Amino acid sequence: MRIIWTEVHYMFSLRSLALVISSWPLVAAAQPAAKPEDAGMSTERLKRIHESIQRHVDAGEICGAVTVVARRGVVVHFEAHGLMDIESKKPMEKDTIFRLASMTKPITGVAVLMLVEEGKIRLNDPVSKFLPEFRDMKVAMPRERAAGAAPAPGAAAALDFYTVPANREITVQDLLTHTSGLVSTVSGGFGAKLAATMAPHGPGDTLASYVPKLATIPLDFQPGTQWAYSGAAGPEVLSRIVEIVSGQTYDEFLRTRIFEPLGMKDTFFYPPDDRRPRLVTLYRKSPNGLEKDANQDGFSNKTYFGGGGGLMSTAADYLQFAQMLLNGGELNGKRLLGPRTVELMASNHVGDMFNGKLGRPAHGMGFGLIVQVVEDNVAAGLRVSNGSFGWDGAFGTQVWVNPKEKMVTVIMIQTQVAQVQRDFENAVMQAIVE
């Protein structure tokens, strides 16, 4: 399925611009606000977003959330719900900073595609073109044993394998589509089990010092033959390729090429001291309810800029990024990508391989260049429209770019409860009245 980009640029009235000041002062100037009815949505029905989120807060499943909806280029809903810290009863604020976790990945995809457009990277380039260590990769194969037989001497049963040469080199596109087999979360895979010993993370590691270690880990399957989530390793290799090609550290590339042009002033890999008071408390579910996580920085790091999950951001900042994608690569006069490149990003590159993976529906889904794509919302059992694309994070953050409805939705929470996302999607879609 191909997404056709039409009617994605809208002129904003003086009335809408005035409402930026009066109604949603925390939305950047590139995202004016308007009455929901001006964008074909119902003010009354949008109140159901808060009602649905509050039910989960009252149930003790999440501490709070920030939600934002933009349709036809204007913000129609932007609200903070619940608390950002339970112990102090500090209310959630619209400018609260959240750990994005894997919602970092679409930003990494855009960074790579910007360099593809410049001719500095090709999607079919072998990774070894940039990182020679990834030449001649091996694939781990489970060793078959007779029933009841002991594993080979000195080998743990779970790691009893041999290796064969990869049929071909892994490519940039394999990493973008999670079809490389590199340290993947595939049932029976060895990569994740071997990573801690074969490629241990050091406290002062950078992408330059760590990523070559990943080449020592055998792949979990032959490249291109399966879809299996390479949650950290794949995007981290992509981040290092961006560094090599651009001559900038990954955090500097993102800051100068994406965040500053889009006005994303609160997006970074590690929170500056003056932003710490705005950082939401990270909780985990336990038998006793929500408990404060011991690691409040999540995946963020001062030296290791992992493109798979290290960023922190606000709902308003991420809205800027997502609106740029909805607009076909441009926002507020700043063009990051061409429309055809965004279309390519949001197209299914893996056939049926993504269906049923990583907790996704068994039917109706596709996977693009580091984003999921809804191909048949009825088969998938999702409320979002066909052609919608986006991703979510381990702590519950989620973004959908919905070209059919000319709409972007962002929800920020910090405890993974999938039903919160489903209820938010439903509350948004039922509020569309034209």
C-alpha positions as CSV (number, residue, x, y, z in Angstrom):
1,M,0.0,0.0,0.0
2,R,1.3,3.5,-0.8
3,I,0.3,6.6,1.1
4,I,-0.6,9.5,-1.2
5,W,0.2,12.8,0.3
6,T,-2.3,15.5,-0.5
7,E,-3.7,18.7,1.1
8,V,-1.1,18.7,4.0
9,H,-0.4,22.4,4.1
10,Y,-3.0,24.7,5.5
11,M,-3.2,28.5,5.9
12,F,-4.0,29.6,9.4
13,S,-6.4,32.4,10.2
14,L,-5.7,35.4,12.5
15,R,-8.3,34.0,14.8
16,S,-6.4,30.7,15.1
17,L,-3.2,32.5,15.8
18,A,-4.8,34.5,18.5
19,L,-5.9,31.3,20.2
20,V,-2.3,30.2,20.5
21,I,-1.8,32.9,23.2
22,S,-5.2,32.5,24.9
23,S,-5.7,28.8,24.9
24,W,-2.5,26.8,24.5
25,P,0.5,28.9,25.4
26,L,2.9,26.0,25.6
27,V,2.4,25.0,21.9
28,A,5.2,26.3,19.7
29,A,4.3,29.0,17.2
30,A,4.5,26.5,14.3
31,Q,1.5,24.7,15.8
32,P,-1.3,27.1,16.2
33,A,-4.4,26.2,18.1
34,A,-8.1,26.4,17.0
35,K,-11.6,25.5,18.1
36,P,-12.0,21.7,17.5
37,E,-15.0,22.5,15.4
38,D,-12.8,24.4,12.9
39,A,-10.9,21.2,12.3
40,G,-13.9,18.9,12.1
41,M,-13.8,17.7,15.7
42,S,-16.2,18.0,18.6
43,T,-15.2,20.0,21.7
44,E,-17.6,18.0,23.8
45,R,-16.4,14.6,22.5
46,L,-12.8,15.5,23.0
47,K,-13.5,15.7,26.8
48,R,-13.7,11.9,26.7
49,I,-9.9,11.8,26.3
50,H,-9.5,13.1,29.8
51,E,-12.2,10.8,31.1
52,S,-10.5,7.8,29.6
53,I,-7.0,8.7,31.0
54,Q,-8.4,9.6,34.4
55,R,-9.9,6.1,34.7
56,H,-6.5,4.6,34.4
57,V,-5.1,7.1,36.9
58,D,-7.8,6.3,39.4
59,A,-7.1,2.6,38.9
60,G,-3.5,3.2,39.9
61,E,-2.2,2.0,36.6
62,I,-0.4,5.3,35.7
63,C,0.4,8.4,37.6
64,G,-0.7,10.8,34.9
65,A,-0.3,11.7,31.2
66,V,0.0,14.5,28.7
67,T,-2.0,14.2,25.5
68,V,-2.1,16.3,22.3
69,V,-4.1,16.1,19.1
70,A,-3.5,18.2,16.0
71,R,-5.8,18.0,13.0
72,R,-5.6,19.9,9.7
73,G,-2.5,21.7,11.0
74,V,-4.0,23.1,14.2
75,V,-3.9,21.8,17.8
76,V,-7.4,20.9,19.0
77,H,-6.5,19.2,22.2
78,F,-3.6,19.6,24.6
79,E,-4.1,18.5,28.2
80,A,-2.1,17.3,31.3
81,H,-3.8,14.6,33.4
82,G,-3.0,13.3,36.9
83,L,0.3,13.7,38.7
84,M,3.9,13.8,37.6
85,D,5.1,12.6,41.0
86,I,2.8,10.6,43.3
87,E,4.8,11.1,46.6
88,S,4.8,14.9,46.4
89,K,1.4,15.0,44.6
90,K,3.0,17.4,42.0
91,P,0.4,17.9,39.2
92,M,1.3,16.9,35.7
93,E,2.1,19.9,33.5
94,K,1.9,20.3,29.8
95,D,5.7,21.0,29.6
96,T,6.6,17.8,31.6
97,I,9.6,16.0,30.2
98,F,9.2,12.3,29.4
99,R,11.7,9.5,28.6
100,L,10.8,8.5,25.0
101,A,12.5,5.1,25.1
102,S,11.8,3.5,21.7
103,M,9.9,6.6,20.4
104,T,13.4,7.7,19.8
105,K,13.5,5.4,16.8
106,P,11.5,7.4,14.3
107,I,13.9,10.3,14.9
108,T,16.8,8.0,14.1
109,G,15.0,6.9,11.0
110,V,14.6,10.5,9.8
111,A,18.3,11.2,10.5
112,V,19.3,8.3,8.3
113,L,16.8,9.2,5.6
114,M,18.2,12.8,5.5
115,L,21.6,11.4,4.7
116,V,20.0,9.0,2.1
117,E,18.5,12.1,0.4
118,E,21.9,13.7,0.3
119,G,23.4,10.6,-1.4
120,K,25.7,9.8,1.5
121,I,23.9,6.6,2.5
122,R,22.0,4.1,0.3
123,L,19.4,1.9,1.9
124,N,21.0,-1.2,0.2
125,D,24.5,-0.2,1.5
126,P,26.1,-3.0,3.5
127,V,26.8,-1.9,7.1
128,S,30.4,-3.0,6.5
129,K,30.8,0.0,4.1
130,F,30.8,2.2,7.1
131,L,31.9,-0.3,9.8
132,P,34.2,-2.9,8.4
133,E,33.8,-5.1,11.5
134,F,30.4,-6.1,10.2
135,R,31.8,-7.9,7.2
136,D,31.6,-11.7,7.2
137,M,29.0,-12.0,9.9
138,K,28.0,-15.4,11.2
139,V,24.5,-16.7,12.0
140,A,23.8,-18.8,15.2
141,M,22.1,-22.1,14.6
142,P,20.7,-24.2,17.5
143,R,22.5,-27.5,17.9
144,E,20.1,-30.5,17.6
145,R,20.4,-33.1,20.3
146,A,18.7,-36.3,21.0
147,A,15.9,-36.2,23.5
148,G,17.4,-36.2,27.0
149,A,21.0,-35.8,25.8
150,A,23.3,-33.4,27.7
151,P,24.6,-30.2,26.0
152,A,28.2,-30.1,24.7
153,P,30.8,-30.0,27.5
154,G,31.1,-26.5,29.0
155,A,28.0,-25.2,27.1
156,A,24.9,-24.0,28.8
157,A,21.8,-25.7,27.4
158,A,20.3,-22.4,26.4
159,L,23.4,-21.4,24.5
160,D,24.2,-24.7,22.7
161,F,24.7,-23.6,19.0
162,Y,27.1,-23.5,16.1
163,T,27.5,-20.8,13.5
164,V,27.3,-20.7,9.7
165,P,28.2,-17.8,7.4
166,A,25.5,-15.2,6.6
167,N,24.1,-15.6,3.1
168,R,24.7,-11.9,2.6
169,E,25.8,-8.8,4.5
170,I,23.3,-6.9,6.6
171,T,22.3,-3.6,5.1
172,V,21.1,-0.2,6.3
173,Q,17.6,-1.2,5.3
174,D,17.8,-4.4,7.3
175,L,18.5,-2.3,10.4
176,L,15.7,0.1,9.6
177,T,13.2,-2.7,9.2
178,H,14.3,-5.0,12.0
179,T,15.2,-7.8,9.6
180,S,18.9,-8.0,10.2
181,G,18.9,-10.6,13.0
182,L,21.3,-8.5,15.1
183,V,20.7,-8.9,18.8
184,S,17.0,-9.4,18.2
185,T,14.2,-10.4,20.6
186,V,13.3,-13.6,18.6
187,S,12.2,-16.7,20.4
188,G,15.1,-19.0,20.7
189,G,17.6,-16.4,19.5
190,F,21.1,-16.3,21.0
191,G,22.0,-12.7,20.3
192,A,20.4,-11.1,23.4
193,K,21.8,-13.9,25.6
194,L,25.3,-13.4,24.3
195,A,25.4,-9.6,24.2
196,A,26.2,-9.1,27.9
197,T,29.3,-11.2,27.7
198,M,30.5,-10.7,24.1
199,A,29.6,-7.0,23.9
200,P,29.4,-5.6,27.4
201,H,28.6,-1.9,27.9
202,G,31.2,0.1,29.8
203,P,30.3,3.2,31.9
204,G,32.2,5.6,29.6
205,D,31.2,3.9,26.3
206,T,30.4,6.0,23.2
207,L,28.9,4.8,20.0
208,A,32.4,4.7,18.5
209,S,33.8,2.5,21.2
210,Y,30.8,0.2,21.7
211,V,29.1,-0.4,18.3
212,P,32.0,-2.4,16.8
213,K,31.6,-4.9,19.6
214,L,28.2,-5.8,18.3
215,A,29.8,-7.3,15.2
216,T,31.2,-10.1,17.3
217,I,27.7,-11.4,18.2
218,P,26.3,-13.9,15.7
219,L,23.0,-13.0,14.0
220,D,19.8,-14.8,15.1
221,F,18.8,-15.6,11.5
222,Q,19.8,-15.1,8.0
223,P,19.4,-11.4,7.0
224,G,16.0,-10.4,5.5
225,T,14.3,-13.7,6.3
226,Q,12.4,-12.7,9.5
227,W,11.1,-9.7,11.4
228,A,12.5,-9.6,15.0
229,Y,12.9,-6.5,17.1
230,S,16.4,-5.2,17.4
231,G,15.4,-2.8,20.1
232,A,18.8,-1.3,20.9
233,A,21.6,-2.8,18.7
234,G,20.1,-2.0,15.2
235,P,19.3,1.6,15.8
236,E,22.6,2.1,17.7
237,V,24.5,0.9,14.6
238,L,22.5,3.3,12.5
239,S,23.3,6.1,15.0
240,R,27.0,5.3,14.6
241,I,26.7,5.3,10.8
242,V,25.2,8.8,11.0
243,E,28.2,9.9,13.0
244,I,30.7,8.5,10.5
245,V,28.9,10.0,7.5
246,S,28.2,13.4,9.0
247,G,31.4,13.9,11.0
248,Q,29.3,14.9,14.0
249,T,28.5,13.1,17.2
250,Y,24.9,11.7,17.1
251,D,23.5,14.1,19.7
252,E,25.0,17.1,17.8
253,F,23.6,15.9,14.5
254,L,20.1,15.6,15.9
255,R,20.4,19.0,17.7
256,T,21.6,20.9,14.7
257,R,19.8,19.1,11.9
258,I,16.4,18.2,13.5
259,F,15.7,19.7,16.9
260,E,16.8,23.3,16.3
261,P,15.1,23.6,12.8
262,L,11.8,22.2,14.3
263,G,12.0,24.3,17.5
264,M,12.3,21.2,19.7
265,K,13.9,23.0,22.7
266,D,13.3,20.3,25.3
267,T,14.5,17.2,23.5
268,F,17.9,15.7,24.5
269,F,19.8,12.6,25.5
270,Y,20.4,13.7,29.1
271,P,18.5,16.4,31.0
272,P,20.3,19.6,31.8
273,D,20.1,20.5,35.5
274,D,17.6,23.3,34.8
275,R,15.2,20.8,33.2
276,R,15.3,18.2,36.0
277,P,12.3,19.7,37.9
278,R,10.2,19.1,34.8
279,L,11.2,15.4,34.5
280,V,8.3,13.1,35.3
281,T,8.9,10.4,37.9
282,L,9.3,7.0,36.4
283,Y,7.2,4.2,38.0
284,R,7.0,0.5,37.5
285,K,4.1,-1.8,38.2
286,S,4.3,-4.0,41.2
287,P,2.0,-6.2,43.4
288,N,1.8,-3.2,45.7
289,G,0.8,-0.7,42.9
290,L,3.1,1.8,41.3
291,E,6.6,1.9,42.7
292,K,9.3,4.5,41.9
293,D,11.9,3.0,39.5
294,A,15.4,2.9,40.9
295,N,16.8,4.2,37.6
296,Q,15.1,7.5,37.0
297,D,17.2,8.4,33.9
298,G,15.9,5.4,32.0
299,F,18.0,4.8,28.9
300,S,19.5,8.3,28.9
301,N,23.2,8.7,29.1
302,K,25.8,11.6,29.1
303,T,28.2,9.9,26.7
304,Y,26.2,7.1,24.9
305,F,23.7,8.5,22.5
306,G,21.7,5.5,21.6
307,G,19.3,6.0,18.7
308,G,17.1,3.2,19.9
309,G,15.8,4.7,23.1
310,G,17.9,7.4,24.8
311,L,16.0,10.6,24.1
312,M,13.8,12.6,26.4
313,S,11.2,15.1,25.2
314,T,7.9,16.9,25.8
315,A,4.5,16.3,24.1
316,A,4.7,19.7,22.4
317,D,8.2,19.0,21.1
318,Y,7.4,15.6,19.7
319,L,4.3,17.0,18.1
320,Q,6.6,19.3,16.0
321,F,8.5,16.3,14.8
322,A,5.3,14.3,14.0
323,Q,3.6,17.2,12.2
324,M,6.7,17.6,10.0
325,L,6.2,14.0,8.9
326,L,2.5,14.6,8.3
327,N,3.4,17.6,6.2
328,G,5.5,15.4,4.0
329,G,8.9,16.4,5.6
330,E,8.4,20.2,6.2
331,L,7.3,22.4,9.1
332,N,7.3,26.1,9.5
333,G,9.4,26.7,6.4
334,K,12.0,24.1,7.4
335,R,12.2,21.1,5.1
336,L,14.0,18.0,6.5
337,L,12.8,15.4,4.0
338,G,11.0,15.3,0.7
339,P,7.4,14.0,0.5
340,R,8.4,10.9,-1.5
341,T,10.9,10.0,1.2
342,V,8.3,10.3,3.9
343,E,6.0,8.2,1.8
344,L,8.8,5.6,1.5
345,M,9.3,5.6,5.2
346,A,5.6,5.0,5.9
347,S,5.3,2.1,3.3
348,N,5.3,-1.5,4.2
349,H,8.7,-3.0,3.5
350,V,8.3,-6.5,5.1
351,G,5.2,-8.0,3.7
352,D,3.4,-10.0,6.4
353,M,6.4,-10.6,8.6
354,F,5.5,-7.9,11.2
355,N,2.0,-9.3,11.9
356,G,1.7,-10.8,15.4
357,K,5.2,-9.7,16.4
358,L,6.0,-7.7,19.6
359,G,2.5,-7.8,20.8
360,R,1.0,-6.4,17.6
361,P,-2.2,-7.6,16.0
362,A,-2.0,-10.9,14.1
363,H,-3.3,-9.3,10.9
364,G,-3.5,-5.9,9.2
365,M,-0.1,-4.5,10.1
366,G,3.0,-3.7,8.1
367,F,6.4,-2.2,8.9
368,G,8.2,0.7,7.2
369,L,11.5,2.3,7.8
370,I,11.6,2.1,11.6
371,V,7.9,2.8,12.0
372,Q,4.8,0.5,12.1
373,V,2.1,1.0,9.5
374,V,-1.6,0.2,9.7
375,E,-2.6,-1.5,6.5
376,D,-6.1,-2.9,7.5
377,N,-7.4,-1.4,10.7
378,V,-10.4,-3.7,10.7
379,A,-8.2,-6.8,10.5
380,A,-5.9,-5.3,13.1
381,G,-8.7,-4.3,15.4
382,L,-7.4,-0.8,15.7
383,R,-9.3,2.5,15.7
384,V,-6.6,4.5,13.8
385,S,-7.1,4.9,10.1
386,N,-5.4,2.8,7.4
387,G,-2.1,4.3,6.4
388,S,-1.4,5.6,9.9
389,F,2.2,5.2,11.0
390,G,4.3,5.7,14.1
391,W,5.8,3.9,17.1
392,D,5.7,3.7,20.9
393,G,8.1,3.4,23.8
394,A,8.7,1.0,26.6
395,F,7.4,3.5,29.2
396,G,4.1,4.0,27.4
397,T,4.8,7.0,25.1
398,Q,3.1,6.7,21.6
399,V,2.8,8.7,18.4
400,W,0.5,8.2,15.4
401,V,0.7,10.1,12.1
402,N,-2.6,9.7,10.4
403,P,-2.5,11.1,6.8
404,K,-6.1,10.1,6.0
405,E,-7.5,12.3,8.8
406,K,-4.6,14.9,8.4
407,M,-4.0,14.3,12.1
408,V,-1.2,13.7,14.6
409,T,-1.7,12.2,18.1
410,V,0.8,12.0,20.9
411,I,0.4,10.5,24.4
412,M,3.1,10.6,27.0
413,I,3.0,8.3,30.0
414,Q,5.7,6.7,32.0
415,T,4.3,3.2,32.9
416,Q,3.6,0.8,30.0
417,V,-0.1,0.0,30.0
418,A,-1.2,-0.8,26.4
419,Q,-4.9,-0.3,27.1
420,V,-4.2,3.4,27.9
421,Q,-3.0,3.8,24.3
422,R,-6.0,1.9,22.9
423,D,-8.4,4.0,24.9
424,F,-6.7,7.2,23.8
425,E,-7.0,6.2,20.2
426,N,-10.7,5.4,20.6
427,A,-11.4,8.7,22.3
428,V,-9.6,10.7,19.6
429,M,-11.3,8.9,16.7
430,Q,-14.8,9.2,18.1
431,A,-14.3,13.0,18.4
432,I,-14.0,13.4,14.6
433,V,-17.4,14.6,13.4
434,E,-16.7,15.4,9.8
